[in-house]
Amino acid sequence: MTSLLVRRRDLEAVPPPAGEFRSVRYGKGFLPSWLFASFGTHCVDTHERVVSLTYDDGPNPRDTPRILDLLAERRATATFFVLAEPAAQHPDIVRRIVVEGHEVALHGLNHRALTELTDREALDSIRRSRATVEDIAGVPVRLYRPPYGSHTLRQAWGIRRLGLELIIWSGDALDWLHDTEAAVAERAIAGIFPGAILLLHDARADPERLAPGERLPEFDRADVLRRVLDAIDERGYTTATTSELLHAHPNVKSMSRESLFRS
């Protein structure tokens, strides 16, 4: 599928140029293919009212099953970017994700940032984590989202060579800190536009990074999802897995704010 490279300012415009990202693309004919491939996909370019709900850091035995229950009730789909360590601890949840028609993608071994590792260490960890998740899920894993969206240029090249698509996001619920269900859902809903990839969490995998005055999430994640699905329905949208979006529409790429171009 065609890929479009855009500036962060265009991706973050309010409203974003949904369905018209071609008009703000740049670099066509000037960037080598190897550099173009190093940018992550944030959304897709379409006028179709479709979004992809994505969940990071799970599976979580408390929240992931309740999220799956609600997705089944509402006949919605999602993509779960799982960590290999909790996936190995809760293989039944990973298999349920697959059986119920959702997508299993990779978020890594644990939640350590790739930029804290050498490029070789990072790619070896991704390779091993992918093998673990594929063995549990029984299906190929094609998508990878780095923790915090952070990576180096060389890591991005290596991820591509592993046959993985680098996926970031276009909308963020900021649900890794405690807040009311209404406030978290409002942030997620603000990120809805045709072709959006929304970032949600079914767990928080890095409680050690909690800053002074911050509080770990205690809100009802299923209630947040219910509010988001209500908004999706009211606006005439449907949901699709991230791979379904990528295969059906031009992929919109941009640099992650956390990317490093170290050698």
N, C-alpha and C positions, 0 to 999 in steps of 0.2 A: 504494500500500500504506500502511496505517496506520503512523504514527510515534509512538513513546513517548519522552517526555523524562524522564530519570532523573538523580539526583544522582551525582556521581563516586563517593561513598562506597558507593552501592548497586552501581554497576558494578564496583567493585574489591573487593566483598565476597568472602570465601572460605568456601564456594563462592558464586558469584554466583547470583541468583535466576532461573536459566535456565528459560524457559517461564512465569515468573511475574512478569516485569518490569511487567506491568500493575498489579500490586498495590503497586508502589513508584513509579509514575509521578507526576509533579507538573506543575503549570502548566496542566492541562486547563481550557480556558475562560477563562484569565486572561492568557495570552501572545498577543500579536498574531501573525498568521501569518508576517509578515516576520521577526520575531525568532525564532520557532520554526525557520524554515528556515535560520537561520544556524548552527545546531548541527550538528556532524558526526555521522555514524553510526559507532558502535563495534562493534555486533554486531546480531543479530536475536533476536526473542523466539519461541522454539519449544522444544518437548520433543523434537523430532526430533534424532537423533544425526547431525548434519551440521555440518561446519566448512568455513571457507574459508581456504585457504593463500594468502598474498599475499607477493610478492617486490618489494622496492624497489631502486632505484639502477642497475639494469641497462639494457640487456643487457651482459653480460660474456662475451667470447669463451672464457674459460677455464672458467667455472662454469655459465653459463646452459645451454649444450648438454648438460652432464652432468646437470643438474637435469631438463631436458626428457627425456633418455633414461630416467631413473628414473621420472618421472611416467608415461611411456608404458608402461614395464615393469609398473608397479603399477596401471595404468588409473585414475590419479588426475588431478584437474584443479586448476589454480591460476590466480590473477590476477596479472599482472605489471604493476606500476606503473613504467613506464619513463621515463627521462629522454630528452629529445629529442636532446641532443648525442650520447650513445653510441648511440642508436637510428639516427641518421643515419650513424654510423660502421659499424654492424653491421646493416644492413637485413635481411639474410638470416635473422638470428636472430629479429627481430621477426616476419617473415613465417612462420617456422617455428612460433612461438608460436600464431599464428592458425590455421594449417593443422592443427595437432595438437589443436585443440579447446579451447585455453585462452583466457583473456581478456586483452586488452591495455588497460591503463588508463594514466593520465597522472600523472607525478610532477613534471613541470615541465621547464624547459629544462636546468638544471643543478641543483645542490643548494643554491643560495643560499636562505636563509630569506625568506619573503614579508615578514616583519616588518622586514627590512633595506631594503625597497623602499617607495616610495610606493604607495598603493593603485592609482593609474593604471598605474604601471610594472609592478606585480605582475600585474594583469589583462591588460595587453598581452602580457606574457611568456607567460602561460598560454594566451592565444588563439593566439599564434604557435606555441607548442610543440605545442598540440593539432593545428593544421593540419599541422605537420611529421609527427607520429606517424601521423595518419590517412592522409596521403599514402603513407607507407611501408607501413603495415599493410593498407591497402585496406578498412578497416572503420571505422565510427563509434566514437569514444571517448566514453564516458558518465560515467566515474568519474574523480575527481581526489583525490589525497592530497598535501597540502602537505608539503614537507620539514620534518622535525622535528614535524610536526603543528601547526605554528604559523601563525597567520593573524590578521587583524583582523576585526572585525565587518563593516566595509564590504567587505573582500575576500570574506568569506563570501557577502554579498549578491550581489556581482558574479559570483562563481563560479556561484551559482545562476542568475543571469540568462544566463550563457553556456550553460545547459542541462547543467551538470555536477553530479553528486552528490558532496558532500564526504564522504570516507571516512577515518576514523581507524583504530583497531584496539582490540581488547580483550585481546590477549595478545602479549607481546613477548619474543623469544628473546634480546634484547640481543647480537646477533651481529655488531655493528659493531666489537667489540674481540676480540682473540685470546683463545681459551679452548680447552679440550678439546672434541671433538665430543660427548662424553657430557654435559658441563655445558651446552653450548648447547642440545642436544636436550631436556635435562631442563627447562630454562626454557620452551621452546616447548610441551612436553607439559603443563606445569603450567597452561597457558592453554587447554587443551581443555575445552570444555563445549558443550552443544547451542546452535548458532547463533553460535559464536565466529568472530571474524576474527583470524587469527594473523599477526603481522608477522615476516617473515624477510627476508634480503637475499641477492641474488645478486652484489652488489658493494658496495663502500664508496666513495661518490663525494666524500667530503670529507676526504681524508687530511691536509689542512692543519690540521684542527681536532684532530688527535691531541694529547692533553695529555701533559705530562712523565710518564714512567713507563708510559704506555700503549703498546700494540703493535697494529699493524694485523693484521687477521685472516689467519691462514695455515692454518686448519683446513680440513678437507674438507667443503665445503658439501653435497655429494651424500650423504656419509655421515650428516650431520645429518638430512637429509631422510629417508633410509632409516629411521633410528631413530624419527623422528616418524611416518612412515607405518606402521611396525610397531605403534606405540602406538595409532594410529587404528584399525587393523584389529583389534587385540586387544580394544579397547573397543567394537567393533561400530559404529564411525562410518563415514560416507562423506564424500567431499569434494565441494564445489560451487564454482563461481566466485562471486565476490562479488555480481555482478548477479543470479545465480540465487537467492542467499539473499535479496537485497533484494526481489525480485519475489514470492517465495513466503511471506514472513513479515513481521510488523510490525518496522519498523526501530527500533532502540534508539539514541537520540541523547543526547549529553551534551556539556558544554563540554570542549574540549581544555585541558589544563593550560597550554599555551603560547599560548592565544588572548589577544589584546589588544583591549580595547574603546576604542581611541583614536578620536578624531573625525577 
